[in-house]
Amino acid sequence: MLSRKLLTFAATFVTSLGVGGTQTASALDHAEAPTGPSHATRLTATEAAANVLPPSIQGLHAVLWDAETNEPLRGRQIVFTNTGGRELCRAVTDPLGEAACSAPLALSLSTPDTLINGYTASYSGDRDHLPATAHGTINIDVDCMSTPPPSDRALKDDVVMVVWTR
């Protein structure tokens, strides 16, 4: 990008040649310096768990911080999506830069994609910080029952073997 000094010099040079005039120099002199994000950000995502019953994804989690100062960024919205782009949930970062949420696991054609390819955590950026994305995996939690199933031992004891002969 051109600096303000370079623009002022170019305007003065053009004016001295009699090409532009003072209006051109005045317009360039009052031009504002370009503004934009000044800090890079880092975003990490951790492993979540997909529960079979009830169908849900628990523990979607991301941490956002300023890459230059290593300070956590709080109050920033993180959007969690599957890799196909379907939004799973949103969360706002806490004072430690952490955002977490859970989402229902919609049983649809995109379910295998979500379970196999994981999820994406995204921060859209703001006027002071650049956007960032991170990928997280999803573990299928097959041990999702809070209590173990009852034993089928009694059922096996009640079964009577029948032998058929001719």
Secondary structure as UniProt FT lines:
FT   HELIX           4..16
FT   TURN            17..18
FT   HELIX           22..29
FT   STRAND          41..45
FT   STRAND          48..51
FT   TURN            52..55
FT   STRAND          56..66
FT   TURN            67..69
FT   STRAND          77..82
FT   TURN            83..84
FT   STRAND          87..92
FT   TURN            95..96
FT   STRAND          98..104
FT   TURN            109..110
FT   HELIX           111..117
FT   STRAND          119..123
FT   STRAND          132..136
FT   STRAND          138..141
FT   HELIX           153..158
//
